[in-house]
Amino acid sequence: MAKEVTDSTFQGEVLEAKEPVLVDFWAPWCGPCRVLGPIVEELAKDNEGKPVKIVKMNIDENNDTPSKYGVMSIPTLIFFKGGQPVDQMVGVQDKTVLQQKLNELAG
């Protein structure tokens, strides 16, 4: 299951992570987020034990981090490596595209 992160845990869970991290910025009221949510959960399950991390951030409960990274539309997926954002996707994405990106970052 994708771990839920907050403004206060983002530094440790994402920026200080040794492995690449995919962050799903979402909100409960967002229709496309509800479509993407199960895909993100499948990715988290498929990648258990692999050198990648998949987390989610509810933008309704956390304002600082989404604004810091310019999240204007949701769902927004940001890939981090070495504490830096390296790629960003907005909207519902295909699971195979996301997995391919994770594989590239972990490689």
Buried (B, 14 or more C-beta within 10 A) or exposed (E): EBEBBEBEBBEEBBBEBEBBBBBBBBBEEBEBBBEBBEBBBBBBEEBEEEEBBBBBBBBEEBEEBBEEBEBEEBBBBBBBBEEEBEBBBBEBBEBEEBBEBBEEBEE
